[in-house]
Amino acid sequence: MIVDDQRLFAEALEAILSIDGRIAVVGRAENGHSAVELARLHAPDVVLMDIAMPVMDGIEATKAIRDELPETRVIVLTGSAASHDISRARSAAQPGS
């Protein structure tokens, strides 16, 4: 599953991943709230998650997904080099955080 509010980036990432027949993108979301709903519906193995998004940011969405679906792995993709963003992302990836 791909979660990014930049539609063109998400579409490009999906196109790149679709080259590998072992990977199936089960959905795309443009905000964290939609990401949590899609994750509940599809229980993906992996979520590629942006941090900065409207409605619910990627950090909160990651926490919600990891709490509800502990087997789902979340990989945070961000252009931010801010240490607080990186620290929050690492913390959110832990179930129950």
FENSULNOR-V326830 format. One record per helix or strand. SS is the DSSP state (~ for helix, > for strand). FROM is the first residue (numbers start at 1). TO is the last residue. Records with the same first field share a line. If there is no record, write none. Layout:
# FENSULNOR-V326830
SS: FROM-TO  FROM-TO
This chain:
# FENSULNOR-V326830
>: 2-3  28-29  46-50  73-77
~: 7-17  32-42  58-68  83-92
